[in-house]
């Protein structure tokens, strides 16, 4: 069985829970854990805001990468501004879960002997869906926001600025994923992974969360750590959890949540990108970023024990 984020084998289209004789189509486990994380992060950030306000700290002097906004410019209403974000979510869901992709789409590329071609459309549906959603959102944002642009800019200039700005995130993320793949090919990596497999015997879901969490930290990437963990140990995870009656979609949710924990160590591409965009250094900002990381760790393992106690998916 192929085991990768978004695959139909490990992620059901509509996860269900059963309460008595009634079926409720809802990703309850993910909803509960996501809500808990938002609440905990808000409490922590509000605590830090009040703490900084008492010490007299203001906005700071790190506006190098910030756009200068004309105070006389006409800004779009917030209702219009969130439409592109909603479009990304809706189209990503539609193309990932509802739209039926034809595997024949890859035949022209197979005929050209394109290297590193995916084995099937199902292997790249998650990427295609996100790209189509983003493309549609960019077109809508350009069309609806054009009249709100200042006289000194244009749609072309905005697209160029966005493309150039994306290079930092792309290169940072790509380098971290490449670094993670190099690390995963080393003999020491497999020794660490094999040692982790022995932790939490009898609690396979706990072992999934622990391994994905630590491997994401080692590789410095949530997506890299998750893909490596599932590529190498996906069959083992599914076999161990299935033996005790844990559905594959639960494994998917726990692994996805755990991948976002220790991936945000100082060498993570997202951390480096965020600090560069904000004009901050690790010394100035990483303490609070690491605190949020710890909250994510707590929520991921809370999800494990919540499912073990309640059985709610």
C-alpha positions in Angstrom: 0.0 0.0 0.0 1.4 3.4 -0.9 1.7 5.6 2.1 2.0 9.3 1.6 0.2 12.5 2.7 -3.2 12.7 1.0 -3.2 9.2 -0.5 -6.7 7.6 -0.7 -5.4 4.6 1.3 -4.4 6.6 4.3 -6.8 9.5 4.2 -10.5 8.9 3.7 -12.5 11.5 1.8 -15.0 11.9 4.6 -13.7 10.7 8.0 -16.6 9.4 10.2 -17.2 8.7 13.8 -20.0 6.5 15.2 -22.0 7.5 18.3 -24.6 4.8 18.9 -26.4 4.3 15.6 -25.7 7.8 14.2 -22.9 8.6 11.8 -21.4 12.1 11.9 -19.2 13.0 8.9 -16.6 15.2 10.6 -12.9 15.2 11.3 -13.5 15.6 15.0 -10.0 14.7 16.2 -8.3 17.2 13.9 -10.9 19.9 14.8 -10.4 19.4 18.5 -6.6 19.4 18.3 -6.6 22.4 15.9 -8.9 24.4 18.1 -6.8 23.5 21.2 -3.6 24.7 19.5 -5.2 28.0 18.4 -6.4 28.7 21.9 -3.1 27.8 23.6 -1.1 29.8 21.1 -3.4 32.8 21.6 -3.1 32.6 25.4 0.7 32.4 25.1 1.0 35.3 22.6 -1.4 37.5 24.7 0.7 36.7 27.8 3.9 37.7 25.9 2.2 40.9 24.5 1.3 42.1 28.0 4.7 41.1 29.3 6.5 43.2 26.6 4.1 46.1 27.1 5.0 46.2 30.8 8.7 46.3 29.9 8.1 49.2 27.5 8.9 47.3 24.3 7.3 48.7 21.2 7.0 47.6 17.6 10.8 47.6 17.1 13.1 48.7 14.4 12.8 45.9 11.8 10.8 47.4 9.0 13.3 46.7 6.2 11.1 44.3 4.3 7.8 46.0 5.0 5.8 47.7 2.3 5.3 51.5 2.7 1.5 52.1 2.6 0.2 55.3 1.2 -2.1 56.7 3.9 -4.4 58.2 1.2 -4.6 54.9 -0.7 -8.0 53.2 -1.0 -7.7 49.8 0.6 -9.9 46.8 -0.3 -12.6 45.7 2.2 -11.6 42.7 4.3 -14.5 40.7 2.8 -12.9 41.0 -0.7 -9.4 40.3 0.7 -10.3 36.9 2.1 -11.9 35.6 -1.2 -8.5 34.4 -2.6 -7.8 32.5 0.6 -11.2 30.8 0.5 -10.7 30.0 -3.2 -7.5 28.1 -2.3 -9.2 26.1 0.4 -12.3 25.3 -1.7 -10.4 24.3 -4.9 -7.8 22.4 -3.0 -10.5 20.3 -1.3 -12.4 19.9 -4.6 -9.5 18.7 -6.7 -8.1 16.6 -3.9 -11.3 14.9 -2.7 -14.0 15.2 -5.3 -12.6 15.6 -8.8 -11.8 12.3 -10.5 -8.3 12.5 -12.1 -7.5 10.4 -15.2 -4.2 8.5 -15.0 -3.9 8.9 -18.7 -2.8 12.5 -18.1 0.7 11.2 -17.5 0.9 9.1 -20.7 2.4 11.9 -22.8 5.2 12.3 -20.2 5.8 8.6 -20.1 6.2 8.6 -23.8 8.8 11.3 -23.5 10.7 9.2 -20.8 10.6 12.2 -18.4 12.9 11.4 -15.5 11.5 11.2 -11.9 8.0 10.9 -13.3 5.3 10.0 -10.7 4.1 6.4 -10.9 0.5 7.5 -11.0 -1.8 10.6 -10.9 -2.7 9.7 -7.3 0.9 10.4 -6.3 0.7 14.0 -7.3 -3.0 14.9 -6.8 -2.2 16.8 -3.6 0.4 18.9 -5.3 -1.7 19.5 -8.4 -4.8 20.5 -6.4 -2.8 23.0 -4.4 -1.2 24.5 -7.4 -4.5 24.9 -9.2 -6.0 26.5 -6.1 -3.2 29.0 -5.8 -3.2 29.8 -9.5 -7.0 30.6 -9.4 -6.5 32.6 -6.2 -3.7 34.7 -7.8 -5.8 35.5 -10.8 -8.8 36.5 -8.6 -6.5 38.6 -6.3 -5.1 40.4 -9.4 -8.5 41.0 -10.9 -10.2 42.2 -7.7 -7.3 44.2 -6.3 -6.2 46.0 -9.4 -8.3 49.1 -8.8 -6.9 49.4 -5.3 -3.3 49.6 -6.4 -1.5 52.9 -6.1 -0.5 54.9 -9.2 3.1 53.9 -8.8 2.6 50.2 -9.2 0.8 47.7 -11.5 -0.4 44.1 -11.7 2.9 43.2 -13.5 5.0 44.8 -10.8 3.0 43.1 -8.1 3.3 39.7 -9.8 7.1 40.2 -10.2 7.4 41.2 -6.5 5.5 38.2 -5.5 7.5 35.8 -7.6 10.8 37.3 -6.3 9.6 37.1 -2.7 8.6 33.5 -3.2 12.2 32.5 -4.1 13.4 32.9 -0.6 10.8 30.5 0.8 11.2 28.1 -2.1 15.0 27.9 -1.8 15.0 27.6 2.0 12.4 24.9 2.0 14.0 23.0 -0.9 17.4 23.1 0.7 16.0 21.8 4.0 14.2 19.0 2.2 17.4 18.1 0.3 19.3 18.2 3.6 16.8 15.9 5.1 17.0 13.4 2.3 20.8 13.4 2.6 20.5 12.9 6.4 18.1 10.0 5.8 20.5 8.2 3.6 23.2 8.1 6.3 23.8 4.9 8.3 23.4 6.8 11.6 19.9 7.9 10.6 18.7 4.3 10.3 20.2 3.5 13.6 18.3 6.3 15.3 15.1 5.4 13.4 15.4 1.7 14.4 16.0 2.7 18.1 12.9 4.9 17.9 10.8 2.0 16.7 11.4 0.2 20.0 9.9 3.1 22.0 6.3 2.9 23.1 5.8 -0.8 22.5 2.1 -1.7 22.7 1.2 1.9 21.8 1.7 2.1 18.0 -0.1 5.5 17.7 2.3 7.0 20.3 5.2 5.5 18.3 3.9 7.1 15.1 3.7 10.6 16.7 7.2 10.2 18.4 9.0 9.0 15.3 7.5 11.6 12.9 8.1 14.3 15.5 11.8 13.5 16.0 12.5 12.7 12.3 11.0 16.1 11.3 13.3 17.7 13.8 16.4 15.8 12.5 15.6 16.7 8.9 14.5 20.3 9.7 11.3 20.0 7.7 7.8 19.0 8.5 7.0 17.8 5.0 10.5 16.3 4.6 10.3 14.5 7.9 6.7 13.3 7.3 7.5 12.0 3.8 10.7 10.2 4.9 9.0 8.6 7.9 6.1 7.4 5.8 8.2 6.2 2.9 10.5 4.2 5.2 8.1 3.1 8.0 4.6 3.6 6.4 4.0 -0.1 6.0 5.1 -0.7 9.6 2.9 2.1 11.0 -0.2 0.8 9.2 0.4 -2.8 10.1 1.0 -2.1 13.8 -2.0 0.3 14.1 -4.3 -2.0 12.1 -3.4 -4.9 14.4 -5.0 -3.0 17.3 -7.9 -1.6 15.3 -6.7 1.9 14.7 -8.1 3.3 11.4 -5.6 4.6 8.8 -7.1 8.1 8.8 -6.3 8.4 12.5 -2.6 7.5 11.7 -2.7 10.1 9.0 -4.0 12.9 11.3 -1.6 12.1 14.1 1.4 11.9 11.8 0.4 15.2 10.1 0.1 17.0 13.5 3.3 15.5 14.8 5.3 16.6 11.8 4.7 20.2 12.7 6.3 19.9 16.1 10.1 19.7 16.3 10.4 20.6 12.6 10.5 24.2 13.8 14.0 23.9 15.3 16.5 26.7 14.5 17.6 25.2 11.2 14.1 24.8 9.8 13.5 26.6 6.5 10.2 28.1 7.6 11.8 29.6 10.7 14.7 31.1 8.7 12.3 32.4 6.1 10.0 34.0 8.7 12.8 35.7 10.5 14.3 37.0 7.2 10.9 38.4 6.1 10.3 40.0 9.5 13.9 41.4 9.7 14.6 39.6 13.0 17.3 37.3 14.3 17.1 34.0 16.1 18.3 35.8 19.2 15.5 38.3 19.1 12.6 36.0 18.2 13.3 32.3 18.3 12.5 32.0 22.0 8.8 32.6 21.4 8.8 30.5 18.2 10.2 27.6 20.2 7.5 28.1 22.8 4.9 27.7 20.1 6.7 24.5 19.0 6.4 23.1 22.5 2.6 23.8 22.4 2.4 21.9 19.1 4.2 18.9 20.7 1.7 18.9 23.6 -1.3 19.1 21.2 0.0 16.3 19.0 0.4 13.9 21.9 -2.8 15.1 23.4 -4.4 13.9 20.1 -2.8 10.4 20.6 -4.2 10.0 24.2 -7.5 11.6 23.3 -8.1 9.0 20.6 -6.8 6.2 22.9 -9.3 7.2 25.6 -12.3 8.0 23.5 -11.9 6.3 20.1 -13.2 9.5 18.4 -11.8 10.0 15.0 
